[in-house]
């Protein structure tokens, strides 16, 4: 790897050289293509371990995609790469599968739900730093449902909104996903279920908020099979009025986290 210096700076490919930038380092870097051919990696015995690693990482990516789908209605609030973090957590789960050999290990979220508990979808302004009051909640597997009790909130007492917008609201979602086994298929409707997402009414940022109970019911009903994992998430969105009857949700502004798993 080489670094460009001087007055010429570019990104892309020229004459077999690729120039690129990195988010974690300053400057432009140059490299030439190399390494084993795709055919050799797929067939050579010396690359057997590489093929196993690639297949398992594919599984981690697809398991992460299921989790990412499960936070569909709050993930727009993320201020970091949550997909990468989900993939790392899935790898931790995969390494703890004792039943299958390398290259075929399962990702059993149902056995390691604690790894996702309290996952911060926003890190700069975490949900618990904005809403400084515990949220009571319960997932009821037998009924395929959940409830969340939003507390009474008072600005500068237990509600600290750092964004300068006039309105806020809560969004709460309940999704269910299955474990992932070899050969790591993409998820389908058979592997997922969701409740209609709940939104509170818009609230003035500077006024007290009266708590309320939110109930959610999976459209597919109960999930008695323990291979299903319920993921309950909560977010806080900011809004600005654009007319008397229309509120515009402010992009990339707010906070969210995974509230509970079951």
C-alpha positions in Angstrom: 0.0 0.0 0.0 1.3 3.4 -1.0 0.2 6.9 -0.1 -0.2 9.8 -2.7 1.8 12.9 -1.9 2.1 16.2 -3.9 -0.3 18.1 -6.0 -2.1 15.1 -7.8 -5.0 13.6 -5.8 -7.6 11.3 -7.3 -9.7 8.2 -6.5 -10.4 5.4 -8.9 -8.4 3.1 -11.2 -5.6 4.2 -13.6 -3.3 1.7 -15.4 -3.9 -1.1 -13.0 -3.6 1.0 -9.8 -6.5 1.8 -7.5 -6.5 5.0 -5.5 -8.9 5.2 -2.5 -9.5 7.1 0.8 -10.1 5.7 4.3 -12.5 7.3 6.8 -10.1 6.5 9.6 -6.9 8.0 8.0 -6.0 11.2 6.1 -4.8 11.1 2.5 -5.2 9.0 -0.5 -3.8 5.4 -0.8 -2.8 3.4 -3.8 -2.6 -0.3 -4.3 -2.3 -2.7 -7.2 -4.6 -5.7 -7.6 -3.3 -9.0 -6.4 -4.0 -12.2 -4.5 -5.4 -15.6 -5.6 -7.9 -15.9 -8.4 -11.6 -16.5 -7.7 -11.4 -20.0 -9.2 -8.4 -21.0 -7.0 -10.2 -19.8 -3.8 -13.3 -21.8 -4.8 -11.5 -25.0 -5.6 -8.0 -25.3 -4.2 -7.5 -27.5 -1.1 -5.2 -24.8 0.4 -8.1 -22.4 0.5 -10.5 -24.7 2.3 -10.3 -22.7 5.5 -10.9 -19.5 3.5 -14.0 -21.0 2.0 -15.3 -22.0 5.5 -14.6 -18.5 6.8 -16.3 -16.9 3.8 -19.4 -19.1 4.2 -19.7 -18.4 7.9 -19.3 -14.7 7.4 -22.0 -14.8 4.8 -24.2 -16.4 7.5 -23.3 -13.6 9.9 -24.3 -11.0 7.3 -27.6 -12.6 6.6 -28.4 -13.0 10.3 -27.5 -9.3 10.8 -29.9 -8.5 8.0 -32.7 -10.2 10.0 -31.9 -8.1 13.1 -31.6 -5.0 10.9 -35.1 -5.7 9.6 -36.4 -6.2 13.1 -35.4 -2.5 13.9 -36.8 -1.3 10.6 -38.8 1.6 12.0 -36.1 3.0 14.3 -32.9 2.3 12.4 -33.2 5.6 10.5 -32.2 7.2 13.8 -28.8 5.4 13.9 -25.7 7.5 14.1 -23.3 4.7 13.5 -23.0 1.5 11.4 -25.4 -0.8 13.2 -25.2 -3.4 10.4 -21.5 -3.9 11.2 -22.2 -4.1 14.9 -25.0 -6.7 14.3 -22.6 -8.8 12.2 -20.0 -8.8 15.0 -22.5 -9.9 17.5 -23.8 -12.6 15.2 -20.2 -13.9 14.8 -20.0 -14.2 18.6 -23.2 -16.3 18.6 -21.9 -18.4 15.7 -18.6 -19.2 17.5 -20.7 -20.6 20.4 -22.4 -23.3 18.4 -21.0 -26.6 19.7 -23.1 -28.9 17.5 -21.8 -28.1 14.0 -18.4 -28.0 12.4 -16.6 -25.0 11.1 -18.2 -23.6 8.0 -21.7 -24.9 9.0 -22.2 -23.3 12.5 -25.6 -21.9 13.2 -26.4 -18.5 14.5 -28.8 -19.1 17.4 -30.1 -15.7 18.5 -32.7 -17.5 20.6 -29.8 -18.9 22.8 -28.0 -15.6 23.1 -30.6 -12.9 23.3 -28.7 -11.2 26.1 -26.1 -10.0 23.6 -28.6 -7.6 22.0 -30.3 -6.4 25.2 -30.1 -2.6 25.4 -28.3 -2.2 22.1 -27.8 1.5 21.4 -29.0 2.4 18.0 -27.8 5.9 18.7 -24.5 6.4 20.6 -23.9 10.2 20.5 -27.2 11.0 22.2 -28.3 7.6 23.6 -32.0 7.1 24.3 -31.4 6.7 28.1 -29.6 10.0 28.1 -32.6 11.8 26.6 -35.4 9.9 28.4 -34.0 9.6 31.9 -36.7 7.4 33.3 -36.9 3.6 33.0 -39.5 2.3 30.6 -41.6 -0.6 31.9 -42.3 -3.2 29.3 -43.2 -6.9 28.8 -43.0 -9.4 25.9 -45.8 -12.0 26.1 -44.7 -14.9 23.9 -47.8 -17.0 24.5 -49.9 -14.2 23.0 -47.4 -12.9 20.4 -47.7 -9.5 22.0 -45.9 -6.8 24.0 -46.6 -3.6 25.9 -44.6 -0.6 26.9 -45.5 2.0 29.6 -44.2 5.4 28.6 -43.6 7.5 31.8 -44.7 11.0 32.7 -41.9 13.3 31.5 -40.9 16.8 32.4 -38.3 18.9 30.4 -35.0 19.3 32.2 -36.2 16.9 35.0 -36.3 13.5 33.3 -36.5 14.6 29.6 -33.4 16.2 28.1 -33.9 16.8 24.4 -30.7 18.2 22.8 -32.2 19.1 19.4 -33.7 22.5 18.7 -37.0 21.4 17.2 -40.5 22.1 18.5 -42.1 18.6 18.5 -41.2 15.0 19.4 -43.0 11.7 19.4 -42.2 8.1 20.4 -42.1 5.2 17.9 -42.3 1.6 19.2 -42.0 -1.6 17.2 -42.2 -5.3 17.9 -40.7 -7.8 15.4 -40.0 -11.5 15.6 -37.2 -13.4 13.7 -36.0 -17.0 13.6 -32.5 -18.5 14.1 -30.3 -19.0 11.1 -28.8 -22.4 10.1 -26.6 -23.7 7.4 -26.7 -23.0 4.4 -27.7 -19.5 5.6 -30.7 -18.7 3.4 -32.0 -15.2 3.0 -35.0 -14.4 5.2 -38.5 -14.7 3.9 -42.0 -14.0 5.3 -41.8 -17.5 7.0 -38.8 -16.4 9.1 -40.2 -13.0 10.2 -43.3 -11.5 11.8 -44.2 -7.9 12.9 -46.8 -5.9 14.8 -48.1 -2.6 13.3 -45.7 0.0 14.5 -47.0 2.4 17.1 -46.5 6.1 17.1 -47.6 8.5 19.8 -49.1 11.9 18.9 -46.6 14.7 18.4 -45.8 16.5 21.6 -44.4 20.0 22.2 -40.8 19.8 23.2 -41.0 22.3 26.1 -44.1 20.9 27.8 -44.8 18.0 30.2 -45.6 14.7 28.6 -48.3 12.5 30.1 -47.3 8.9 30.0 -49.3 6.3 28.2 -49.4 2.5 27.7 -48.6 1.2 24.2 -49.7 -2.4 23.2 -48.5 -4.3 20.2 -49.7 -7.5 18.6 -47.8 -9.6 16.1 -49.9 -10.0 12.9 -49.0 -13.8 12.8 -50.0 -14.3 16.4 -48.3 -16.4 19.0 -44.8 -17.9 18.6 -44.5 -20.9 20.9 -41.5 -22.3 19.1 -38.5 -21.1 21.1 -36.4 -20.6 17.9 -38.3 -17.3 17.4 -36.9 -14.2 19.1 -39.0 -11.2 19.8 -37.3 -7.8 19.5 -39.0 -4.8 21.1 -37.5 -1.4 20.1 -38.2 2.2 21.0 -37.2 5.5 19.4 -37.8 9.2 19.8 -38.3 11.3 16.6 -38.2 15.1 16.2 -40.6 17.0 14.1 -41.3 20.5 12.6 -44.8 21.6 11.4 -45.0 22.5 7.7 -48.7 23.4 7.8 -51.6 23.3 10.3 -52.1 19.6 9.7 -48.8 18.2 8.5 -45.7 17.5 10.6 -42.4 16.9 8.9 -40.2 14.2 10.6 -36.6 15.6 10.9 -34.2 13.2 9.2 -31.3 11.7 11.1 -32.4 13.3 14.4 -33.5 11.5 17.5 -32.5 8.5 19.5 -33.4 4.8 19.8 -32.5 1.5 21.3 -33.5 -2.1 21.6 -35.7 -2.2 24.6 -36.2 -5.9 25.3 -35.9 -9.3 23.8 -37.9 -12.4 24.5 
